[in-house]
Every structure is written in C-alpha cells, then in structure tokens.
Amino acid sequence: MEAIDIYRQAIKRTFANLYDESPDEVDVTWGNAYDTITVHCTHRTFTHEILSNDNDITLEFVSDNEDPITVTLNDDERRQLERAI
C-alpha cells in the first residue's frame, strides 16, 4: 500500500466516524500540485494545506463553516506507512 492510500484510509475513517457515514461516502482528493488535500463529506468541504514541516502523523482540516478536524494515523496505519516509505 502506498503512503497516499494510507492517508486516504485514515482521512475516510475519521470523517466517516465523525459524521456517521460510510467511508465510501467520504471523497478525498489531492490538489494538482499535491499541496492540498480536500475532503467532501455530508455536503461539507474541508481542506488541509500540506506544508513542508508537516509531521506526517496529524493532519488538520479546516472549513469556512465548521470547526477544524484533526486526522491522526492509528498504530496500524503508522506501521503501514513505515513499510511504505
């Protein structure tokens, strides 16, 4: 599994749990320059700006209308990421 798939899995898990949705209903896309991650879930849009100093374990997604949402990799996802890198 590639790193991008591991992050996608964690993002979908977090938003699905938060909004009581199926992970399949959470849309996660990376910007053309891979400088942003956008999440669409239950008619809401959240964005994470990828910075060079990101710690790779915690991602914060912001929205104009909602509180920020923090996505943290669980232990299994961290192990998968270590193997992927």
ABEGO torsion letter per residue (X at the ends): XBAAAAAAAAAAAAAAAAAGBBAAABBBBBBAAGABBBBBBGGBBBBBBBBAABAGABBBBBBAABBBBBBBBBAAAAAAAAAAX
